[in-house]
Amino acid sequence: MVMEIKTLRDQLKVIYDWGLYTDQEIAAHVKDGSITKADFKFITGKSYDKFMSEMNEDE
């Protein structure tokens, strides 16, 4: 069976689930506008705003 992946969000979800993309790499797609914050949540299961807040605390 061949899985058809139509959107960038779906492509990123597959790659993320395979462990080939990190949360930071997915966040970069939100920053450049290619996906939304809702897409980030769909892909990672995490809130984008909370993730970025935690990233800023670590800096």
C-alpha positions as CSV (number, residue, x, y, z in Angstrom):
1,M,0.0,0.0,0.0
2,V,1.3,3.4,-1.0
3,M,0.5,6.4,1.3
4,E,-0.2,9.6,-0.5
5,I,1.1,12.7,1.3
6,K,-0.5,15.8,0.0
7,T,0.5,18.7,2.2
8,L,3.7,19.9,3.7
9,R,2.2,19.4,7.2
10,D,1.6,15.8,6.4
11,Q,5.1,15.4,5.0
12,L,6.7,16.9,8.1
13,K,4.5,14.7,10.4
14,V,5.8,11.6,8.7
15,I,9.4,12.8,8.9
16,Y,9.0,13.9,12.5
17,D,7.4,10.5,13.4
18,W,10.3,8.7,11.9
19,G,12.6,10.7,14.2
20,L,14.4,12.6,11.4
21,Y,13.2,16.1,12.5
22,T,13.4,17.7,15.9
23,D,11.0,20.0,17.5
24,Q,13.3,22.9,16.7
25,E,13.3,22.0,13.0
26,I,9.5,21.9,13.0
27,A,9.5,25.3,14.8
28,A,11.7,26.7,12.1
29,H,8.9,26.0,9.6
30,V,6.5,28.0,11.7
31,K,8.9,30.9,11.9
32,D,9.3,31.0,8.1
33,G,5.5,30.8,7.6
34,S,5.4,27.5,5.8
35,I,3.2,25.9,8.5
36,T,1.0,27.3,11.3
37,K,1.2,27.0,15.0
38,A,-1.8,24.6,14.8
39,D,0.3,22.5,12.4
40,F,3.2,22.5,14.9
41,K,0.7,21.1,17.5
42,F,-0.5,18.5,15.1
43,I,3.0,17.3,14.2
44,T,4.6,17.4,17.6
45,G,1.7,17.2,20.0
46,K,3.1,20.3,21.8
47,S,2.0,23.9,22.0
48,Y,4.2,26.1,19.8
49,D,4.0,29.1,22.1
50,K,4.9,27.0,25.2
51,F,7.7,25.3,23.3
52,M,9.2,28.6,22.2
53,S,8.8,30.0,25.8
54,E,10.7,27.0,27.1
55,M,13.4,27.4,24.5
56,N,13.9,31.1,25.4
57,E,14.2,30.2,29.1
58,D,17.1,27.8,28.2
59,E,19.0,30.6,26.5
